[in-house]
Amino acid sequence: SSGINAEYGLEIPKEFANLGQTAMTLLWSLFGFIDFIDELRGQREVRRTGLYVVIYFLLGSYLMFSAILLLNMLIAMLTTTFERIQHQSDVEWKFARALNLSFFLSLGLLFLLSI
């Protein structure tokens, strides 16, 4: 149910009635489920315009901040993965070299190592 702000006599949208509903609305808006915007547009009244401007501004700010934060986390994860693989590449190369050496020694083809 929607709450009424006693000071201004404005109806608060049900998606932002309490902290739990607000958190769920913002979480689902990250995934593109922002169908409450259409409901807000359909219920627009002249005296509630300021409230909707604030809601749109805060939602837009939240989505932009979240997208930048998620992109930053992706870059950090890719950097960590690259550094880990680069660190292990020397060990992998030495292991492959040792396998080739043991293979050539078992066949008696030691002259191929100079290539």
BALOBA-1460 file (C-alpha; in Angstrom, 3 decimals):
// residues 115
<rec num="1" residu="s" x="0.000" y="0.000" z="0.000"/>
<rec num="2" residu="s" x="1.123" y="3.521" z="-0.657"/>
<rec num="3" residu="g" x="1.977" y="5.804" z="2.209"/>
<rec num="4" residu="i" x="0.853" y="9.386" z="2.668"/>
<rec num="5" residu="n" x="3.341" y="12.051" z="3.623"/>
<rec num="6" residu="a" x="1.474" y="14.039" z="6.277"/>
<rec num="7" residu="e" x="3.515" y="17.211" z="5.837"/>
<rec num="8" residu="y" x="2.845" y="17.697" z="2.136"/>
<rec num="9" residu="g" x="-0.179" y="15.456" z="1.631"/>
<rec num="10" residu="l" x="1.618" y="13.542" z="-1.136"/>
<rec num="11" residu="e" x="1.223" y="9.862" z="-1.838"/>
<rec num="12" residu="i" x="4.537" y="7.982" z="-1.781"/>
<rec num="13" residu="p" x="4.819" y="5.354" z="-4.536"/>
<rec num="14" residu="k" x="4.540" y="1.810" z="-3.165"/>
<rec num="15" residu="e" x="7.957" y="0.934" z="-4.628"/>
<rec num="16" residu="f" x="9.539" y="3.484" z="-2.253"/>
<rec num="17" residu="a" x="7.202" y="3.129" z="0.754"/>
<rec num="18" residu="n" x="9.853" y="1.683" z="3.081"/>
<rec num="19" residu="l" x="13.530" y="0.840" z="3.071"/>
<rec num="20" residu="g" x="13.010" y="-2.805" z="2.067"/>
<rec num="21" residu="q" x="10.808" y="-1.962" z="-0.921"/>
<rec num="22" residu="t" x="13.232" y="0.763" z="-1.990"/>
<rec num="23" residu="a" x="16.195" y="-1.640" z="-1.832"/>
<rec num="24" residu="m" x="14.342" y="-4.269" z="-3.874"/>
<rec num="25" residu="t" x="13.244" y="-1.675" z="-6.440"/>
<rec num="26" residu="l" x="16.804" y="-0.417" z="-6.850"/>
<rec num="27" residu="l" x="18.194" y="-3.967" z="-7.060"/>
<rec num="28" residu="w" x="15.771" y="-4.987" z="-9.815"/>
<rec num="29" residu="s" x="16.318" y="-1.704" z="-11.646"/>
<rec num="30" residu="l" x="19.957" y="-2.743" z="-12.150"/>
<rec num="31" residu="f" x="18.645" y="-5.632" z="-14.248"/>
<rec num="32" residu="g" x="16.301" y="-3.438" z="-16.279"/>
<rec num="33" residu="f" x="13.058" y="-4.150" z="-14.413"/>
<rec num="34" residu="i" x="11.926" y="-0.580" z="-13.973"/>
<rec num="35" residu="d" x="8.270" y="-0.914" z="-14.914"/>
<rec num="36" residu="f" x="7.268" y="1.323" z="-12.007"/>
<rec num="37" residu="i" x="8.374" y="4.298" z="-14.123"/>
<rec num="38" residu="d" x="5.357" y="3.781" z="-16.397"/>
<rec num="39" residu="e" x="3.089" y="3.708" z="-13.365"/>
<rec num="40" residu="l" x="4.604" y="6.957" z="-12.101"/>
<rec num="41" residu="r" x="4.063" y="8.605" z="-15.492"/>
<rec num="42" residu="g" x="0.428" y="7.538" z="-15.526"/>
<rec num="43" residu="q" x="-0.238" y="8.920" z="-12.028"/>
<rec num="44" residu="r" x="1.458" y="12.263" z="-12.510"/>
<rec num="45" residu="e" x="-0.240" y="15.236" z="-10.925"/>
<rec num="46" residu="v" x="0.872" y="18.827" z="-10.929"/>
<rec num="47" residu="r" x="1.566" y="18.929" z="-7.186"/>
<rec num="48" residu="r" x="3.642" y="15.714" z="-7.325"/>
<rec num="49" residu="t" x="5.978" y="16.790" z="-10.142"/>
<rec num="50" residu="g" x="8.780" y="17.715" z="-7.719"/>
<rec num="51" residu="l" x="8.624" y="14.306" z="-6.111"/>
<rec num="52" residu="y" x="8.978" y="12.578" z="-9.475"/>
<rec num="53" residu="v" x="11.887" y="14.775" z="-10.492"/>
<rec num="54" residu="v" x="13.676" y="13.766" z="-7.298"/>
<rec num="55" residu="i" x="12.858" y="10.072" z="-7.841"/>
<rec num="56" residu="y" x="14.080" y="10.183" z="-11.464"/>
<rec num="57" residu="f" x="17.247" y="12.022" z="-10.485"/>
<rec num="58" residu="l" x="18.080" y="9.649" z="-7.616"/>
<rec num="59" residu="l" x="17.313" y="6.565" z="-9.712"/>
<rec num="60" residu="g" x="19.431" y="7.830" z="-12.607"/>
<rec num="61" residu="s" x="22.296" y="8.673" z="-10.253"/>
<rec num="62" residu="y" x="22.074" y="5.250" z="-8.641"/>
<rec num="63" residu="l" x="22.092" y="3.438" z="-11.987"/>
<rec num="64" residu="m" x="25.054" y="5.457" z="-13.286"/>
<rec num="65" residu="f" x="27.031" y="4.920" z="-10.071"/>
<rec num="66" residu="s" x="26.240" y="1.191" z="-10.094"/>
<rec num="67" residu="a" x="27.280" y="0.786" z="-13.733"/>
<rec num="68" residu="i" x="30.589" y="2.567" z="-13.107"/>
<rec num="69" residu="l" x="31.198" y="0.487" z="-9.978"/>
<rec num="70" residu="l" x="30.463" y="-2.795" z="-11.771"/>
<rec num="71" residu="l" x="32.716" y="-1.821" z="-14.680"/>
<rec num="72" residu="n" x="35.502" y="-0.981" z="-12.235"/>
<rec num="73" residu="m" x="35.066" y="-4.368" z="-10.531"/>
<rec num="74" residu="l" x="35.235" y="-6.127" z="-13.918"/>
<rec num="75" residu="i" x="38.476" y="-4.341" z="-14.790"/>
<rec num="76" residu="a" x="39.952" y="-5.275" z="-11.398"/>
<rec num="77" residu="m" x="39.024" y="-8.942" z="-11.865"/>
<rec num="78" residu="l" x="40.500" y="-9.042" z="-15.383"/>
<rec num="79" residu="t" x="43.701" y="-7.405" z="-14.152"/>
<rec num="80" residu="t" x="44.039" y="-9.922" z="-11.329"/>
<rec num="81" residu="t" x="43.437" y="-12.842" z="-13.678"/>
<rec num="82" residu="f" x="45.974" y="-11.511" z="-16.200"/>
<rec num="83" residu="e" x="48.628" y="-11.050" z="-13.516"/>
<rec num="84" residu="r" x="48.037" y="-14.560" z="-12.152"/>
<rec num="85" residu="i" x="48.312" y="-16.132" z="-15.617"/>
<rec num="86" residu="q" x="51.378" y="-14.068" z="-16.460"/>
<rec num="87" residu="h" x="53.010" y="-15.184" z="-13.202"/>
<rec num="88" residu="q" x="52.293" y="-18.849" z="-13.988"/>
<rec num="89" residu="s" x="53.365" y="-18.621" z="-17.629"/>
<rec num="90" residu="d" x="57.068" y="-18.991" z="-16.802"/>
<rec num="91" residu="v" x="56.385" y="-22.158" z="-14.810"/>
<rec num="92" residu="e" x="54.202" y="-23.549" z="-17.609"/>
<rec num="93" residu="w" x="56.884" y="-22.810" z="-20.216"/>
<rec num="94" residu="k" x="59.580" y="-24.535" z="-18.146"/>
<rec num="95" residu="f" x="57.327" y="-27.570" z="-17.653"/>
<rec num="96" residu="a" x="56.612" y="-27.830" z="-21.389"/>
<rec num="97" residu="r" x="60.328" y="-27.454" z="-22.125"/>
<rec num="98" residu="a" x="61.135" y="-30.262" z="-19.682"/>
<rec num="99" residu="l" x="58.535" y="-32.525" z="-21.305"/>
<rec num="100" residu="n" x="60.015" y="-31.851" z="-24.752"/>
<rec num="101" residu="l" x="63.519" y="-32.480" z="-23.460"/>
<rec num="102" residu="s" x="62.537" y="-35.806" z="-21.924"/>
<rec num="103" residu="f" x="60.758" y="-36.785" z="-25.156"/>
<rec num="104" residu="f" x="63.786" y="-35.951" z="-27.326"/>
<rec num="105" residu="l" x="66.161" y="-37.717" z="-24.913"/>
<rec num="106" residu="s" x="64.043" y="-40.862" z="-25.026"/>
<rec num="107" residu="l" x="64.187" y="-40.861" z="-28.865"/>
<rec num="108" residu="g" x="67.858" y="-39.949" z="-29.041"/>
<rec num="109" residu="l" x="67.103" y="-36.792" z="-31.030"/>
<rec num="110" residu="l" x="69.192" y="-34.397" z="-28.983"/>
<rec num="111" residu="f" x="70.220" y="-32.384" z="-32.060"/>
<rec num="112" residu="l" x="66.611" y="-31.029" z="-32.367"/>
<rec num="113" residu="l" x="67.085" y="-29.011" z="-29.179"/>
<rec num="114" residu="s" x="69.367" y="-26.554" z="-30.970"/>
<rec num="115" residu="i" x="66.494" y="-25.403" z="-33.190"/>
